[in-house]
Amino acid sequence: MSKSVKKIAVSCDEYGHLVEVLLALLRERGYEPIYFGPQAGDDPQDWPLVTKLAIDEVLQQNVEEAIVMCWTGTGCSIVANKIPGIRAALCLDAKTAEGAKVWNHANVLALSQRVTSEEVLKEILDVWFATPFSTDEWNVMQIRRVNALDDHRGAGTAENQ
């Protein structure tokens, strides 16, 4: 019986060294990255567009998770969090990544190309992939409340959720 390879969507608006490192680390960990963005030597692409392509893979259930990057990580996390069902967390360190998984049930990891070193990237990925979502009753209620905001998006209210 062969073990299936887990796919993960990855996006970045500018191809740089951190993209190469991330893709290699994912492959080393047994993941098949599905990359959206420019290749080495290509012109940069619009960060809202490449981020949305990666997020669409999660929404279509082609992958369970995505890793999105832009220069600061802020733009791609904003784009991702505009999409109902997505809980993106901008993580600059392993402790933040751990909390994002445990308490926020994050399904998208946002990274900054500018400030994330190779060593910190490895630490973040170690924690991200090893940390399960909390099943604590109180925490699960918080996630239900966050999910209810998706149901009310555009309705103008999310009170008493």
N, C-alpha and C positions, 0 to 999 in steps of 0.2 A: 504494500500500500504506500503510495507516494504522498508526501506532504505537499499540500498546495501552497503556493507562494502568495503571501498577503500583499495586495496592492495598496498603494498610498499615493494620493495626488499631491503634487508639489508645484508651486508656481513662484516665479520671480520676474520682475520687470526688467532687470538688468542681469546679464550673465556675468558672474564673477567667481572668484576663487571659492567663496563660501558655498555657492551652488554646486560646484564640482565636489567639494568635501561632503556636503549633505547627501548628494546622490550616491557617492561611494559608500558612506557610512550606512545608508539605508540598505544598499545591496549587501554589504557585509553582514547586516543583521537579518538577512533573509527576506527583505521586502523588495517588491518590484515597483519602483517609483514611476509614476506617470507624470511626466514633466510638461508644464505649460509655461512658455516664455521663450525668449531668444536663446539661440545657441551661441557658443563662443564666436566672437567676431561680428555678430549681428548687432544691429541698432537696438536700443532699448524699446520695450513695448509699454503700452499704457497699463499701469498697475491695476486700475479697476477691472480691466478686461481680462488679464491673465489670472487675477485672483478669482473672478467669477467663473472662469473655466474650471479651475481646481474645485471650487465649491460645488459646481454642477455635478461633478463626479460623486461627491458625497450625497447630494440630493437624489441622484439617480441610483444610489446604492451600488455603484460600481466599486467604491472603496468605502471603508468605515471612517477614515480620517483623512485630513489634509494638512500639509505644512505649507504656509504661504509666507512669502518674504517680499519686502521692499526695503528701501534705504533705511527708514526708521522703524519699520514694522507697524507703524500706526495706521497708515493708509490702508494696507491690506487687511488689518484687523477690523477697521471700520467697515470696509466693503463686506467682509465675511459676515459681520454681525448684523448687517442690513437684511440678511436672508433668513426667513423663518426656519427654525430647526437647527440653526448653526449657533454654536457657542464657541467663539474664537477667543483665545487668550494670547496676548502679547507677553512672551516670557523672555526675560533677559538673564535669568538664572534658574538653576535646578529647583530651588525651593518654590519659586513662583510656579513652575511647571507642575510640581507635585500638588500644590494647592489647587491649581486649575483643574487637574484631573479629579482629585478627591472631592473637593467641595463644589466645583462648578460643572463637573461632568463635561469638560471641554472636549469637543470633537475636532477642533482645528487649532493647530499650533501656529502662532504668528511669530516671526523672527525678524530682527533688525540686521540687515547686511552690514550696517555701519559699525555696530558695537559688539556683535557676537564673534568671539574668537573661536578657533577650532576646538580648544579645550573646553570652553563653556558649552559649545554646541554638543559635544560628546556627553557632557554631564546632563544637559537638558534632555537629550534623547534617551539616555539611560533611565532617567526618572519617568519621562513621558510614557515610555513603553512598558515600564515595570509597575506603574501605579494604577490600580483599579479605581473605578468610581466608588464612592462611599455608598453603602446601603443603609446607613443609619437613618432611622425614621424621620428625624428632624431635618436632616440634609435632603432626603428625598422630597420632602414637602417643599423645600426651597427651590428645588429643580422644577417641581410641578408649577410653582408660582412663576418662575422664569418662562417656562413653556407656555403658560397662560398668556403671557405678554405677546407671544407670537399670534395667538388666536385673536387678540384684540388690536393688533397692529392695523392702523387705518381706521379703527372704530373710534379713536380719540380717548379711550379710557381703559384702564386696567385696574381700577380700584376694587378693593375687597377680594383680591385673588389670593 
